[in-house]
Amino acid sequence: MFRKILYPTDFSAAAGKALEYVKKLKEAGTKEVVLLHIIDGNELEAMVETCMWKNEDVGKCEKEIERRMKQKAREKMKKIKEELEKEGIKTKVSVRIGKPFVEIINVAKKEKVSLIVMGSHGRSVVEEMLLGSVAESVIHHASVPVMIIKR
Amino acid sequence: MFRKILYPTDFSAAAGKALEYVKKLKEAGTKEVVLLHIIDGNELEAMVETCMWKNEDVGKCEKEIERRMKQKAREKMKKIKEELEKEGIKTKVSVRIGKPFVEIINVAKKEKVSLIVMGSHGRSVVEEMLLGSVAESVIHHASVPVMIIKR
């Protein structure tokens, strides 16, 4: 039931709290964790726009932003991976660019996980009410159980 | 983290599946379960309307409907309680009348549970999209982690 967990993280406090639950679930049989970070495609696009304002080579600027964001994410992921492996949980790291809830659902399917454990916090109360948080979209679309840890 | 679980059930297949997760969490430290069933106040009201159609004494008819619904629920709850206690998990039973997600949040606070485990299934796709399922409302309003088991 808890053998393979997908743990998506945006490095927020809520995600950090969710990591403690992932570790604790080892007692109930967790052997493997897929550690996922999604670089929000919309955010990336917004950053690329600043390249245009500065009249920079957009293609080159975009690649540079992407490279830096991925690198930053991988450094943070490495630390979490080490934490999980210290607990004796096999850990696979994945960094993707896209719409967060869509990528979470895609990875959950591809990796055939038995559970998704994630933090929840809307960016703002208004956004959460209008669009639903990432967590709620995941619950709507996931076919496996989802555990949501609140901020 | 998993010491005291609130397990709300509407006796659906999704809720039945969620019960298996509750049992499994014993391995991660679950000692106590609050088993909760909510008789939907709107449903009860709709049933009371049929008393009016039949020109029956509404007050008496309402009490009778309520009594039967509670009794039916308590019989089903008794079986689930026995199942949980057989696993060595202390179980407290509660039957309430009201708006399901509101009562779930109220009991979670009152009982100071550490986790809510519940099944999720909208009555219809349209209702789920318009109003959000009970599970989604619980996630919105709960301050403790919520684990959602899909149908």
Interface residues (C-beta under 8 A of the other chain):
Chain A: M1 F2 E20 Y21 K24 L25 E27 A28 G29 S120 E128 G132 A135 E136 I139 H140 A142 S143 V144 P145 V146 M147 I148 I149 K150
Chain B: M1 F2 E20 Y21 K24 L25 E27 A28 G29 S120 G132 A135 E136 I139 H140 A142 S143 V144 P145 V146 M147 I148 I149 K150
